[in-house]
């Protein structure tokens, strides 16, 4: 259960992650005032259908306005977090209103899970949150490289949120998830797979099996601040999603982190939030080597 994908497998995961971001960027560029969350999510799904995506970890989500900060959304542990208010609704996008697009396509057994923030026009508060997310990306990577227990890294994220005056809104996700495992699924060559409550059955089943089997091995495929995550970083691929909230605005990134027996690196540094930090002069390439650099080394 602590399998580190091979370089060839990482290439496949990277391709799917780039496809997911391309979907989010394409749909975001075409959003207009008046579009609903459901319409935005449907546009993302239509993009994936046209690209031959055959499965998902979850079907696309879209949140607008104060819903980006998950106002009124509570992670329901007992029900696995299937809160109807969590799903795309009829909120209409307006100019200056933040939005989050979140999608998790699978292609031939390889899955990505990404989050993308944006706004039509300008929103200074969203800019601030998106700038500050850089520190969380660096904090998480440094903690994993230092072999800190995953729960401690999650609590470090909580403390950074408190110091900056933010709410850690990933705690509104099912099981207060900061990150979750992503595994290679068997390619059964089917063109379409079943989903329930917007979650793909194969990926969800794999996560449930991992949760059951990993308990005996002393680790958890769900990374949060709880006792089950009180263990050293487990080698494999993790979808990491710190989500900040301040008043009526929320912002997040989500991307894949590769954890090896003695190191860690982000799967790809050519992602929208990193490009944005570069453009704003906030990011230095030497700080966070990608999987490409890691493999080359």
N, C-alpha and C positions, 0 to 999 in steps of 0.2 A: 504493500500500500504506500510505501515511501519511494516510489519510482521517479527518477529524474528523467524526463524525456530526452531522447537522443538528439544530436544536432539536426538530423533530418526531420524529426518530429517537431522540434522547436521551429523550424522553418515553416511547417504547416500551420502551427498555432499562430505564428507571426502573420502569415498570409490572411488567416481568418480575422485576426484582430484588426489588420489594416482594412479589410473589407467592412468590418463593423464600423470603424471610424469614418470610412468613406460614405457609408450609408448615413451616419449622423450628420456629417458635414453637408452632404447633398440635400438632405431634407431640411436642415437648419437654414440653408441659404434660400430655400424656397418658401419658408414660413411667412405668412402675412397676417396683419391684424385681423382678428375675427375667427381664425382657425381654432378648432377645439383640440384638446388633448387626444381624444379618440381619433380625430382625423390625422393628426401628426403621427400617432402610433401606426395607423393603417398605412400611411405613406411609407413608413420604414419597412413594414412587413411586405408591401408591394415591391419595394426595392430588392429585398432578399429573395422574394419569389422569382423576380426577373433574373437574379444572379444565380439561381439554382441552389439556394440554401435548402438543405433537406431536413434540418432539425434545429433545436434550440435548447439552451438552458432555461431561458424564459423568452416569451414573445416580447416585442418592444413595449416600453413604458414611456410616457411623456407626462411631465408635471410643469404647470405654469404658475407664475405669481407666487403667493405665499405657500402654495403647495410644494414649491421647491425646498422650503424649510420644513416640510412635512407637518404643517399646522393641522391638528386634528387627526393625524395619522399615528396610530399606536401599534407597535409590533405586538401581536397577540401570540405569545409563546405557546399557549395550550393548543392553538389551532394552526400552528406553523406559520403564523403571520398572514393568513389569507383574509385580510381586512378589505372589504369591498371599496372603502375610500382610498385604498392604496393604488387602485387600478386607474388607467386613463379615464377621465370623465368628460364633462361638458364645459369645463372652464375654457373660456375664450382668451386667446393671446391678445395683448394690447402692446402698443409701443412703449418701450421702457420697462416692460415686464420681463423678469428673468424666466428662463426655461431650462429644463433638464431633459435630455433624451438619453434613454438607457436601453441597451439591447444586448442580446447574448446568442448570436447565431452559432450553429454547428454545421460543419461541412465535412462529410465523410468521416465522422467520428472526432473531429478536432473542433474545439469550442473556444470562443472568446466571450468576454463579458466586459462591456465598456460603458462609461458614462461621459456625457458631453454637455457642457453648459454654454448658454448664449443669451442674447437679448436682441430684440429689434430696436435699433437706436442705441441709446447709452444708459448705463446704470452704474454709477460710481461705487455703490456698495457692493454690487456683484464683482466689479473689477478688483476691489480690495480683497474679497474672499478668494477669488481665483488667484490673485498674487500670493496670498498667504498659504495656499495649498502646497506651494513648493516646499515649504518647511516640513510639511507632513510627509511628503514623498521622501525627502532626505532623512527624516527621523526614522521612518519605518525601515528603510534600507539599512541604515546604520545599526539599528537595533538587531535586525536579523543577522547582519554580518558579525556582530558582537556576540551572537548566539544567546541573546537574552530570551527568556521564556516569552512565548507569544502573548500570554496574558499581560505580562509586564509591558511589552511594547504597546499593547492596546491601552493600558492605563497611562502610559507616557503620552499617547495621543489625547486621552481624556484630559490630562493635566495641561497639555499645550493648549487645548481648546479653552480651558478655564482661564489660563493666563492671558489669552488673547480676547477673552470675552465672548467666545462662541459656544454654541451648543453642539455636542457630537451627535448629529442627527442620524448617523448610521445606527444608533441605538434604537431607532424606530423601525429598523428592518427586522425581519424574522430572526429571532434569537440574538438580537443586538449585534449583528454580524459586521465586523470590520473587514473580513476577508473569508473566502471559502476556497476549498480545493477544486481544481479542474483536472479531470483525468482524460486519457485517450479512450474513446469508445470504439468498440468493434465496428468496422464498416460492413454493414449488412447489404449494401448496394441498393437500399430502398430509396425511392425518390421523395418520400414523405414519411414523417413519423408523428405519433400522437402526442398531444399536449393536453393537460388538464389544469384549469384555473390559470392559464397562460404559461404554465411551466412544462417543459419537455419531460416526458415520462422516463426516457432513457437516462438523461443527465440527473434528474431527480432521484431515480432509482439507484444510480451509481453513488450519489452523495449519501443516501440512506444506508447503503451497504458499507460504505467507508466509515460512517458513523458507528455502525454496529461492530464491524471488525476492528476498528482502531481503538475501541474502548479497552479491549483486552491488551492492546499494545501500549496503552498509556498516552495516547494523543487523540486529537479531535480534528476532523476536517472543517469544522466551523471555528474561526478565529475570532474571539471576543475577549472581554476582560474577566470572564468567569473562570472557575477552577478547572474546567475541562481543558482550557488552553494553557494551563500552568505547566508547559513543557517546552523544551528547546525547539527551534524551528525544524519542522519535518521536511526533508527533501521532497521536491515535487514542484508543481505549478499551482500558484495561488492567484485568485482574482481579488485584488485589494481595492477597497472603496471607501476612503475617508470622506465623510459628508459633513460639511460645516453649515450651521444655521445661525443667523443673526436677525432677530425680529422677523420681518416678512420675506427675507431673502435666504436662499440656500444655494450651495455650490459644492460640487464634488468632482473627483476624477475616479475612474476605475480602469484598471489595466492589469496585465498579467506580470507576476513576479516569479522569477525562477530561483528556487532554493536548492542548493547542492549540499553535499555533506559538510563542506567547510566554507562556503561562500554564498553570495546571492547577487542577483542583478535583475534589472527590469528587462523584460523580453525585447523591448524596442524603445528607443528614444526618439523615433520619428513619429510622435503622436501629437495631437493638436495642442494639448496643454503645455507640452515642452516647447513646441514651436512658438507658442505665445510668450512663454517666459524668455525664450531667446530674443524675440523681437523687442521685448520690454527691457532687455539688458539684465535680467534677473538670474539667468542660468548659465553655468559653465559646463561644457561637455565633459571635462575631466572629472567632474564630481560624481557622475552616475553612469558608469559604463554599461552599455546595453549587452544583450545576449550575443550580438554579433561580435563585439569586442571580446567578450568573455570566451567565446568559442575559439576565436583567433589566437587568444593568448594560450 
